[in-house]
Amino acid sequence: MAVPKKRTSKSRKRIRRNVWKRKANQAAIKALSLAESISTGWSKIFYCATNDKPSGSSKSAFINEPNDS
């Protein structure tokens, strides 16, 4: 026969919610930091499509390296 489980206390719910929010906040901070490093050109591991010609052709290049075309 099924036995009902004990109710989760308010403090336990609050702790779990705060842990979840903290993880989400850390992920948001990390994403923002990564976006800033890419936009400033300090990132060395990401590629960016650049449009050098008006014909619409694009090539991949490192963001922080100058284009030699």
N, CA, C and O atoms as a Maestro MAE file, in Angstrom:
{
 s_m_m2io_version
 :::
 2.0.0
}

f_m_ct {
 s_m_title
 :::
 protein
 m_atom[276] {
  # First column is atom index #
  i_m_mmod_type
  r_m_x_coord
  r_m_y_coord
  r_m_z_coord
  i_m_residue_number
  s_m_chain_name
  s_m_pdb_residue_name
  s_m_pdb_atom_name
  i_m_atomic_number
  :::
  1 25 0.834 -1.176 0.000 1 A "MET " " N  " 7
  2 3 0.000 0.000 0.000 1 A "MET " " CA " 6
  3 2 0.886 1.250 0.000 1 A "MET " " C  " 6
  4 15 1.903 1.289 0.693 1 A "MET " " O  " 8
  5 25 0.507 2.260 -0.768 2 A "ALA " " N  " 7
  6 3 1.301 3.484 -0.883 2 A "ALA " " CA " 6
  7 2 1.194 4.310 0.388 2 A "ALA " " C  " 6
  8 15 0.120 4.461 0.972 2 A "ALA " " O  " 8
  9 25 2.322 4.832 0.791 3 A "VAL " " N  " 7
  10 3 2.378 5.665 1.987 3 A "VAL " " CA " 6
  11 2 2.685 7.092 1.545 3 A "VAL " " C  " 6
  12 15 3.624 7.299 0.776 3 A "VAL " " O  " 8
  13 25 1.932 8.069 2.004 4 A "PRO " " N  " 7
  14 3 2.216 9.454 1.607 4 A "PRO " " CA " 6
  15 2 3.576 9.918 2.131 4 A "PRO " " C  " 6
  16 15 3.986 9.583 3.243 4 A "PRO " " O  " 8
  17 25 4.248 10.686 1.309 5 A "LYS " " N  " 7
  18 3 5.559 11.203 1.705 5 A "LYS " " CA " 6
  19 2 5.380 12.393 2.628 5 A "LYS " " C  " 6
  20 15 4.324 13.024 2.674 5 A "LYS " " O  " 8
  21 25 6.454 12.681 3.367 6 A "LYS " " N  " 7
  22 3 6.408 13.841 4.253 6 A "LYS " " CA " 6
  23 2 6.467 15.120 3.429 6 A "LYS " " C  " 6
  24 15 7.057 15.156 2.348 6 A "LYS " " O  " 8
  25 25 5.865 16.137 3.943 7 A "ARG " " N  " 7
  26 3 5.829 17.414 3.256 7 A "ARG " " CA " 6
  27 2 7.193 18.091 3.348 7 A "ARG " " C  " 6
  28 15 7.854 18.029 4.385 7 A "ARG " " O  " 8
  29 25 7.614 18.745 2.247 8 A "THR " " N  " 7
  30 3 8.868 19.492 2.233 8 A "THR " " CA " 6
  31 2 8.663 20.824 2.957 8 A "THR " " C  " 6
  32 15 7.696 21.539 2.696 8 A "THR " " O  " 8
  33 25 9.561 21.139 3.848 9 A "SER " " N  " 7
  34 3 9.417 22.361 4.635 9 A "SER " " CA " 6
  35 2 9.665 23.603 3.778 9 A "SER " " C  " 6
  36 15 10.265 23.528 2.706 9 A "SER " " O  " 8
  37 25 9.194 24.734 4.271 10 A "LYS " " N  " 7
  38 3 9.393 26.003 3.557 10 A "LYS " " CA " 6
  39 2 10.869 26.341 3.440 10 A "LYS " " C  " 6
  40 15 11.316 26.839 2.407 10 A "LYS " " O  " 8
  41 25 11.622 26.075 4.489 11 A "SER " " N  " 7
  42 3 13.047 26.413 4.444 11 A "SER " " CA " 6
  43 2 13.772 25.559 3.405 11 A "SER " " C  " 6
  44 15 14.658 26.055 2.709 11 A "SER " " O  " 8
  45 25 13.408 24.288 3.295 12 A "ARG " " N  " 7
  46 3 14.035 23.418 2.302 12 A "ARG " " CA " 6
  47 2 13.674 23.884 0.883 12 A "ARG " " C  " 6
  48 15 14.528 23.891 -0.005 12 A "ARG " " O  " 8
  49 25 12.423 24.268 0.675 13 A "LYS " " N  " 7
  50 3 12.006 24.806 -0.628 13 A "LYS " " CA " 6
  51 2 12.795 26.062 -0.963 13 A "LYS " " C  " 6
  52 15 13.255 26.238 -2.091 13 A "LYS " " O  " 8
  53 25 12.947 26.940 0.036 14 A "ARG " " N  " 7
  54 3 13.657 28.200 -0.170 14 A "ARG " " CA " 6
  55 2 15.126 27.934 -0.505 14 A "ARG " " C  " 6
  56 15 15.697 28.586 -1.380 14 A "ARG " " O  " 8
  57 25 15.733 26.974 0.196 15 A "ILE " " N  " 7
  58 3 17.135 26.640 -0.065 15 A "ILE " " CA " 6
  59 2 17.301 26.128 -1.494 15 A "ILE " " C  " 6
  60 15 18.201 26.555 -2.216 15 A "ILE " " O  " 8
  61 25 16.420 25.204 -1.894 16 A "ARG " " N  " 7
  62 3 16.511 24.647 -3.244 16 A "ARG " " CA " 6
  63 2 16.287 25.709 -4.305 16 A "ARG " " C  " 6
  64 15 16.982 25.714 -5.321 16 A "ARG " " O  " 8
  65 25 15.335 26.609 -4.097 17 A "ARG " " N  " 7
  66 3 15.071 27.678 -5.052 17 A "ARG " " CA " 6
  67 2 16.270 28.621 -5.152 17 A "ARG " " C  " 6
  68 15 16.631 29.055 -6.246 17 A "ARG " " O  " 8
  69 25 16.888 28.937 -4.010 18 A "ASN " " N  " 7
  70 3 18.044 29.837 -4.024 18 A "ASN " " CA " 6
  71 2 19.239 29.197 -4.721 18 A "ASN " " C  " 6
  72 15 19.987 29.883 -5.419 18 A "ASN " " O  " 8
  73 25 19.427 27.890 -4.541 19 A "VAL " " N  " 7
  74 3 20.511 27.196 -5.238 19 A "VAL " " CA " 6
  75 2 20.273 27.259 -6.740 19 A "VAL " " C  " 6
  76 15 21.200 27.515 -7.510 19 A "VAL " " O  " 8
  77 25 19.026 27.026 -7.158 20 A "TRP " " N  " 7
  78 3 18.683 27.075 -8.575 20 A "TRP " " CA " 6
  79 2 18.914 28.471 -9.142 20 A "TRP " " C  " 6
  80 15 19.454 28.620 -10.238 20 A "TRP " " O  " 8
  81 25 18.502 29.497 -8.389 21 A "LYS " " N  " 7
  82 3 18.696 30.875 -8.855 21 A "LYS " " CA " 6
  83 2 20.174 31.238 -8.918 21 A "LYS " " C  " 6
  84 15 20.599 31.942 -9.834 21 A "LYS " " O  " 8
  85 25 20.959 30.764 -7.956 22 A "ARG " " N  " 7
  86 3 22.389 31.057 -7.942 22 A "ARG " " CA " 6
  87 2 23.072 30.438 -9.157 22 A "ARG " " C  " 6
  88 15 23.924 31.076 -9.775 22 A "ARG " " O  " 8
  89 25 22.709 29.207 -9.506 23 A "LYS " " N  " 7
  90 3 23.284 28.563 -10.682 23 A "LYS " " CA " 6
  91 2 22.924 29.333 -11.948 23 A "LYS " " C  " 6
  92 15 23.769 29.528 -12.822 23 A "LYS " " O  " 8
  93 25 21.672 29.768 -12.046 24 A "ALA " " N  " 7
  94 3 21.239 30.535 -13.217 24 A "ALA " " CA " 6
  95 2 21.980 31.867 -13.291 24 A "ALA " " C  " 6
  96 15 22.367 32.304 -14.375 24 A "ALA " " O  " 8
  97 25 22.177 32.510 -12.149 25 A "ASN " " N  " 7
  98 3 22.880 33.793 -12.109 25 A "ASN " " CA " 6
  99 2 24.337 33.621 -12.536 25 A "ASN " " C  " 6
  100 15 24.860 34.444 -13.287 25 A "ASN " " O  " 8
  101 25 24.999 32.558 -12.064 26 A "GLN " " N  " 7
  102 3 26.390 32.319 -12.439 26 A "GLN " " CA " 6
  103 2 26.507 32.042 -13.939 26 A "GLN " " C  " 6
  104 15 27.456 32.495 -14.579 26 A "GLN " " O  " 8
  105 25 25.551 31.303 -14.503 27 A "ALA " " N  " 7
  106 3 25.565 31.028 -15.937 27 A "ALA " " CA " 6
  107 2 25.385 32.313 -16.735 27 A "ALA " " C  " 6
  108 15 26.023 32.498 -17.771 27 A "ALA " " O  " 8
  109 25 24.512 33.205 -16.251 28 A "ALA " " N  " 7
  110 3 24.283 34.475 -16.936 28 A "ALA " " CA " 6
  111 2 25.534 35.353 -16.887 28 A "ALA " " C  " 6
  112 15 25.887 35.983 -17.884 28 A "ALA " " O  " 8
  113 25 26.197 35.396 -15.748 29 A "ILE " " N  " 7
  114 3 27.429 36.186 -15.605 29 A "ILE " " CA " 6
  115 2 28.511 35.653 -16.534 29 A "ILE " " C  " 6
  116 15 29.214 36.426 -17.186 29 A "ILE " " O  " 8
  117 25 28.644 34.324 -16.592 30 A "LYS " " N  " 7
  118 3 29.654 33.718 -17.450 30 A "LYS " " CA " 6
  119 2 29.370 34.008 -18.920 30 A "LYS " " C  " 6
  120 15 30.288 34.307 -19.683 30 A "LYS " " O  " 8
  121 25 28.096 33.919 -19.321 31 A "ALA " " N  " 7
  122 3 27.727 34.203 -20.710 31 A "ALA " " CA " 6
  123 2 28.000 35.659 -21.065 31 A "ALA " " C  " 6
  124 15 28.479 35.951 -22.161 31 A "ALA " " O  " 8
  125 25 27.699 36.570 -20.151 32 A "LEU " " N  " 7
  126 3 27.946 37.990 -20.396 32 A "LEU " " CA " 6
  127 2 29.443 38.265 -20.510 32 A "LEU " " C  " 6
  128 15 29.870 39.035 -21.371 32 A "LEU " " O  " 8
  129 25 30.234 37.644 -19.651 33 A "SER " " N  " 7
  130 3 31.674 37.822 -19.698 33 A "SER " " CA " 6
  131 2 32.241 37.303 -21.017 33 A "SER " " C  " 6
  132 15 33.112 37.932 -21.618 33 A "SER " " O  " 8
  133 25 31.744 36.157 -21.459 34 A "LEU " " N  " 7
  134 3 32.199 35.597 -22.727 34 A "LEU " " CA " 6
  135 2 31.817 36.500 -23.889 34 A "LEU " " C  " 6
  136 15 32.618 36.716 -24.799 34 A "LEU " " O  " 8
  137 25 30.605 37.027 -23.863 35 A "ALA " " N  " 7
  138 3 30.161 37.935 -24.926 35 A "ALA " " CA " 6
  139 2 31.012 39.200 -24.952 35 A "ALA " " C  " 6
  140 15 31.346 39.699 -26.027 35 A "ALA " " O  " 8
  141 25 31.361 39.717 -23.793 36 A "GLU " " N  " 7
  142 3 32.212 40.918 -23.740 36 A "GLU " " CA " 6
  143 2 33.596 40.624 -24.292 36 A "GLU " " C  " 6
  144 15 34.162 41.450 -25.007 36 A "GLU " " O  " 8
  145 25 34.155 39.455 -23.970 37 A "SER " " N  " 7
  146 3 35.494 39.138 -24.466 37 A "SER " " CA " 6
  147 2 35.481 38.954 -25.976 37 A "SER " " C  " 6
  148 15 36.438 39.325 -26.655 37 A "SER " " O  " 8
  149 25 34.402 38.382 -26.506 38 A "ILE " " N  " 7
  150 3 34.303 38.214 -27.959 38 A "ILE " " CA " 6
  151 2 34.152 39.568 -28.642 38 A "ILE " " C  " 6
  152 15 34.782 39.822 -29.668 38 A "ILE " " O  " 8
  153 25 33.321 40.433 -28.076 39 A "SER " " N  " 7
  154 3 33.077 41.729 -28.713 39 A "SER " " CA " 6
  155 2 34.288 42.648 -28.655 39 A "SER " " C  " 6
  156 15 34.467 43.484 -29.540 39 A "SER " " O  " 8
  157 25 35.123 42.510 -27.631 40 A "THR " " N  " 7
  158 3 36.307 43.355 -27.538 40 A "THR " " CA " 6
  159 2 37.481 42.788 -28.307 40 A "THR " " C  " 6
  160 15 38.468 43.488 -28.536 40 A "THR " " O  " 8
  161 25 37.388 41.508 -28.718 41 A "GLY " " N  " 7
  162 3 38.458 40.913 -29.503 41 A "GLY " " CA " 6
  163 2 39.497 40.192 -28.685 41 A "GLY " " C  " 6
  164 15 40.528 39.810 -29.238 41 A "GLY " " O  " 8
  165 25 39.289 39.984 -27.408 42 A "TRP " " N  " 7
  166 3 40.279 39.313 -26.577 42 A "TRP " " CA " 6
  167 2 40.105 37.798 -26.566 42 A "TRP " " C  " 6
  168 15 40.941 37.086 -26.010 42 A "TRP " " O  " 8
  169 25 39.054 37.310 -27.158 43 A "SER " " N  " 7
  170 3 38.826 35.873 -27.194 43 A "SER " " CA " 6
  171 2 39.695 35.248 -28.271 43 A "SER " " C  " 6
  172 15 39.758 35.761 -29.388 43 A "SER " " O  " 8
  173 25 40.367 34.145 -27.952 44 A "LYS " " N  " 7
  174 3 41.244 33.496 -28.912 44 A "LYS " " CA " 6
  175 2 40.689 32.167 -29.402 44 A "LYS " " C  " 6
  176 15 41.346 31.488 -30.192 44 A "LYS " " O  " 8
  177 25 39.503 31.778 -28.960 45 A "ILE " " N  " 7
  178 3 39.019 30.460 -29.310 45 A "ILE " " CA " 6
  179 2 37.771 30.479 -30.173 45 A "ILE " " C  " 6
  180 15 37.312 29.413 -30.583 45 A "ILE " " O  " 8
  181 25 37.201 31.642 -30.469 46 A "PHE " " N  " 7
  182 3 35.966 31.696 -31.222 46 A "PHE " " CA " 6
  183 2 36.194 32.266 -32.611 46 A "PHE " " C  " 6
  184 15 37.015 33.162 -32.813 46 A "PHE " " O  " 8
  185 25 35.450 31.726 -33.557 47 A "TYR " " N  " 7
  186 3 35.487 32.215 -34.924 47 A "TYR " " CA " 6
  187 2 34.323 33.148 -35.167 47 A "TYR " " C  " 6
  188 15 33.290 33.067 -34.501 47 A "TYR " " O  " 8
  189 25 34.499 34.018 -36.110 48 A "CYS " " N  " 7
  190 3 33.465 34.982 -36.457 48 A "CYS " " CA " 6
  191 2 33.402 35.082 -37.971 48 A "CYS " " C  " 6
  192 15 34.438 35.144 -38.634 48 A "CYS " " O  " 8
  193 25 32.207 35.098 -38.518 49 A "ALA " " N  " 7
  194 3 32.058 35.268 -39.959 49 A "ALA " " CA " 6
  195 2 32.161 36.751 -40.276 49 A "ALA " " C  " 6
  196 15 31.445 37.568 -39.698 49 A "ALA " " O  " 8
  197 25 33.052 37.092 -41.192 50 A "THR " " N  " 7
  198 3 33.239 38.490 -41.556 50 A "THR " " CA " 6
  199 2 32.847 38.683 -43.003 50 A "THR " " C  " 6
  200 15 33.136 37.835 -43.847 50 A "THR " " O  " 8
  201 25 32.198 39.784 -43.294 51 A "ASN " " N  " 7
  202 3 31.809 40.131 -44.655 51 A "ASN " " CA " 6
  203 2 32.750 41.224 -45.146 51 A "ASN " " C  " 6
  204 15 32.593 42.397 -44.806 51 A "ASN " " O  " 8
  205 25 33.740 40.815 -45.959 52 A "ASP " " N  " 7
  206 3 34.699 41.780 -46.487 52 A "ASP " " CA " 6
  207 2 34.232 42.366 -47.815 52 A "ASP " " C  " 6
  208 15 34.575 43.499 -48.151 52 A "ASP " " O  " 8
  209 25 33.455 41.602 -48.566 53 A "LYS " " N  " 7
  210 3 33.020 42.042 -49.885 53 A "LYS " " CA " 6
  211 2 31.516 42.279 -49.863 53 A "LYS " " C  " 6
  212 15 30.795 41.575 -49.156 53 A "LYS " " O  " 8
  213 25 31.026 43.261 -50.626 54 A "PRO " " N  " 7
  214 3 29.585 43.509 -50.643 54 A "PRO " " CA " 6
  215 2 28.789 42.414 -51.345 54 A "PRO " " C  " 6
  216 15 27.560 42.426 -51.280 54 A "PRO " " O  " 8
  217 25 29.454 41.458 -52.021 55 A "SER " " N  " 7
  218 3 28.743 40.402 -52.736 55 A "SER " " CA " 6
  219 2 28.099 39.408 -51.785 55 A "SER " " C  " 6
  220 15 27.291 38.585 -52.215 55 A "SER " " O  " 8
  221 25 28.433 39.463 -50.517 56 A "GLY " " N  " 7
  222 3 27.809 38.590 -49.543 56 A "GLY " " CA " 6
  223 2 28.644 37.381 -49.189 56 A "GLY " " C  " 6
  224 15 28.232 36.573 -48.358 56 A "GLY " " O  " 8
  225 25 29.820 37.235 -49.804 57 A "SER " " N  " 7
  226 3 30.656 36.096 -49.437 57 A "SER " " CA " 6
  227 2 31.272 36.378 -48.077 57 A "SER " " C  " 6
  228 15 31.661 37.506 -47.772 57 A "SER " " O  " 8
  229 25 31.351 35.343 -47.277 58 A "SER " " N  " 7
  230 3 31.909 35.511 -45.949 58 A "SER " " CA " 6
  231 2 32.983 34.464 -45.729 58 A "SER " " C  " 6
  232 15 32.946 33.387 -46.323 58 A "SER " " O  " 8
  233 25 33.921 34.782 -44.886 59 A "LYS " " N  " 7
  234 3 34.955 33.821 -44.535 59 A "LYS " " CA " 6
  235 2 35.116 33.821 -43.020 59 A "LYS " " C  " 6
  236 15 34.795 34.797 -42.343 59 A "LYS " " O  " 8
  237 25 35.614 32.720 -42.512 60 A "SER " " N  " 7
  238 3 35.828 32.624 -41.079 60 A "SER " " CA " 6
  239 2 37.206 33.159 -40.743 60 A "SER " " C  " 6
  240 15 38.174 32.889 -41.453 60 A "SER " " O  " 8
  241 25 37.293 33.909 -39.675 61 A "ALA " " N  " 7
  242 3 38.566 34.470 -39.249 61 A "ALA " " CA " 6
  243 2 38.543 34.636 -37.745 61 A "ALA " " C  " 6
  244 15 37.481 34.779 -37.139 61 A "ALA " " O  " 8
  245 25 39.723 34.615 -37.150 62 A "PHE " " N  " 7
  246 3 39.784 34.906 -35.736 62 A "PHE " " CA " 6
  247 2 39.388 36.358 -35.534 62 A "PHE " " C  " 6
  248 15 39.704 37.215 -36.359 62 A "PHE " " O  " 8
  249 25 38.711 36.626 -34.457 63 A "ILE " " N  " 7
  250 3 38.219 37.979 -34.207 63 A "ILE " " CA " 6
  251 2 39.371 38.924 -33.937 63 A "ILE " " C  " 6
  252 15 39.361 40.061 -34.410 63 A "ILE " " O  " 8
  253 25 40.375 38.470 -33.175 64 A "ASN " " N  " 7
  254 3 41.420 39.384 -32.748 64 A "ASN " " CA " 6
  255 2 42.597 39.443 -33.715 64 A "ASN " " C  " 6
  256 15 43.568 40.154 -33.455 64 A "ASN " " O  " 8
  257 25 42.531 38.708 -34.827 65 A "GLU " " N  " 7
  258 3 43.606 38.795 -35.806 65 A "GLU " " CA " 6
  259 2 43.191 39.731 -36.929 65 A "GLU " " C  " 6
  260 15 42.022 39.730 -37.316 65 A "GLU " " O  " 8
  261 25 44.102 40.526 -37.465 66 A "PRO " " N  " 7
  262 3 43.758 41.414 -38.570 66 A "PRO " " CA " 6
  263 2 43.519 40.607 -39.841 66 A "PRO " " C  " 6
  264 15 44.145 39.567 -40.044 66 A "PRO " " O  " 8
  265 25 42.614 41.082 -40.697 67 A "ASN " " N  " 7
  266 3 42.333 40.419 -41.973 67 A "ASN " " CA " 6
  267 2 43.396 40.827 -42.984 67 A "ASN " " C  " 6
  268 15 43.666 42.014 -43.163 67 A "ASN " " O  " 8
  269 25 44.001 39.838 -43.646 68 A "ASP " " N  " 7
  270 3 45.023 40.085 -44.649 68 A "ASP " " CA " 6
  271 2 44.449 39.832 -46.044 68 A "ASP " " C  " 6
  272 15 44.901 38.925 -46.742 68 A "ASP " " O  " 8
  273 25 43.456 40.626 -46.453 69 A "SER " " N  " 7
  274 3 42.874 40.414 -47.775 69 A "SER " " CA " 6
  275 2 43.005 41.635 -48.631 69 A "SER " " C  " 6
  276 15 42.566 41.632 -49.781 69 A "SER " " O  " 8
  :::
 }
 m_bond[275] {
  # First column is bond index #
  i_m_from
  i_m_to
  i_m_order
  :::
  1 1 2 1
  2 2 3 1
  3 3 4 2
  4 3 5 1
  5 5 6 1
  6 6 7 1
  7 7 8 2
  8 7 9 1
  9 9 10 1
  10 10 11 1
  11 11 12 2
  12 11 13 1
  13 13 14 1
  14 14 15 1
  15 15 16 2
  16 15 17 1
  17 17 18 1
  18 18 19 1
  19 19 20 2
  20 19 21 1
  21 21 22 1
  22 22 23 1
  23 23 24 2
  24 23 25 1
  25 25 26 1
  26 26 27 1
  27 27 28 2
  28 27 29 1
  29 29 30 1
  30 30 31 1
  31 31 32 2
  32 31 33 1
  33 33 34 1
  34 34 35 1
  35 35 36 2
  36 35 37 1
  37 37 38 1
  38 38 39 1
  39 39 40 2
  40 39 41 1
  41 41 42 1
  42 42 43 1
  43 43 44 2
  44 43 45 1
  45 45 46 1
  46 46 47 1
  47 47 48 2
  48 47 49 1
  49 49 50 1
  50 50 51 1
  51 51 52 2
  52 51 53 1
  53 53 54 1
  54 54 55 1
  55 55 56 2
  56 55 57 1
  57 57 58 1
  58 58 59 1
  59 59 60 2
  60 59 61 1
  61 61 62 1
  62 62 63 1
  63 63 64 2
  64 63 65 1
  65 65 66 1
  66 66 67 1
  67 67 68 2
  68 67 69 1
  69 69 70 1
  70 70 71 1
  71 71 72 2
  72 71 73 1
  73 73 74 1
  74 74 75 1
  75 75 76 2
  76 75 77 1
  77 77 78 1
  78 78 79 1
  79 79 80 2
  80 79 81 1
  81 81 82 1
  82 82 83 1
  83 83 84 2
  84 83 85 1
  85 85 86 1
  86 86 87 1
  87 87 88 2
  88 87 89 1
  89 89 90 1
  90 90 91 1
  91 91 92 2
  92 91 93 1
  93 93 94 1
  94 94 95 1
  95 95 96 2
  96 95 97 1
  97 97 98 1
  98 98 99 1
  99 99 100 2
  100 99 101 1
  101 101 102 1
  102 102 103 1
  103 103 104 2
  104 103 105 1
  105 105 106 1
  106 106 107 1
  107 107 108 2
  108 107 109 1
  109 109 110 1
  110 110 111 1
  111 111 112 2
  112 111 113 1
  113 113 114 1
  114 114 115 1
  115 115 116 2
  116 115 117 1
  117 117 118 1
  118 118 119 1
  119 119 120 2
  120 119 121 1
  121 121 122 1
  122 122 123 1
  123 123 124 2
  124 123 125 1
  125 125 126 1
  126 126 127 1
  127 127 128 2
  128 127 129 1
  129 129 130 1
  130 130 131 1
  131 131 132 2
  132 131 133 1
  133 133 134 1
  134 134 135 1
  135 135 136 2
  136 135 137 1
  137 137 138 1
  138 138 139 1
  139 139 140 2
  140 139 141 1
  141 141 142 1
  142 142 143 1
  143 143 144 2
  144 143 145 1
  145 145 146 1
  146 146 147 1
  147 147 148 2
  148 147 149 1
  149 149 150 1
  150 150 151 1
  151 151 152 2
  152 151 153 1
  153 153 154 1
  154 154 155 1
  155 155 156 2
  156 155 157 1
  157 157 158 1
  158 158 159 1
  159 159 160 2
  160 159 161 1
  161 161 162 1
  162 162 163 1
  163 163 164 2
  164 163 165 1
  165 165 166 1
  166 166 167 1
  167 167 168 2
  168 167 169 1
  169 169 170 1
  170 170 171 1
  171 171 172 2
  172 171 173 1
  173 173 174 1
  174 174 175 1
  175 175 176 2
  176 175 177 1
  177 177 178 1
  178 178 179 1
  179 179 180 2
  180 179 181 1
  181 181 182 1
  182 182 183 1
  183 183 184 2
  184 183 185 1
  185 185 186 1
  186 186 187 1
  187 187 188 2
  188 187 189 1
  189 189 190 1
  190 190 191 1
  191 191 192 2
  192 191 193 1
  193 193 194 1
  194 194 195 1
  195 195 196 2
  196 195 197 1
  197 197 198 1
  198 198 199 1
  199 199 200 2
  200 199 201 1
  201 201 202 1
  202 202 203 1
  203 203 204 2
  204 203 205 1
  205 205 206 1
  206 206 207 1
  207 207 208 2
  208 207 209 1
  209 209 210 1
  210 210 211 1
  211 211 212 2
  212 211 213 1
  213 213 214 1
  214 214 215 1
  215 215 216 2
  216 215 217 1
  217 217 218 1
  218 218 219 1
  219 219 220 2
  220 219 221 1
  221 221 222 1
  222 222 223 1
  223 223 224 2
  224 223 225 1
  225 225 226 1
  226 226 227 1
  227 227 228 2
  228 227 229 1
  229 229 230 1
  230 230 231 1
  231 231 232 2
  232 231 233 1
  233 233 234 1
  234 234 235 1
  235 235 236 2
  236 235 237 1
  237 237 238 1
  238 238 239 1
  239 239 240 2
  240 239 241 1
  241 241 242 1
  242 242 243 1
  243 243 244 2
  244 243 245 1
  245 245 246 1
  246 246 247 1
  247 247 248 2
  248 247 249 1
  249 249 250 1
  250 250 251 1
  251 251 252 2
  252 251 253 1
  253 253 254 1
  254 254 255 1
  255 255 256 2
  256 255 257 1
  257 257 258 1
  258 258 259 1
  259 259 260 2
  260 259 261 1
  261 261 262 1
  262 262 263 1
  263 263 264 2
  264 263 265 1
  265 265 266 1
  266 266 267 1
  267 267 268 2
  268 267 269 1
  269 269 270 1
  270 270 271 1
  271 271 272 2
  272 271 273 1
  273 273 274 1
  274 274 275 1
  275 275 276 2
  :::
 }
}
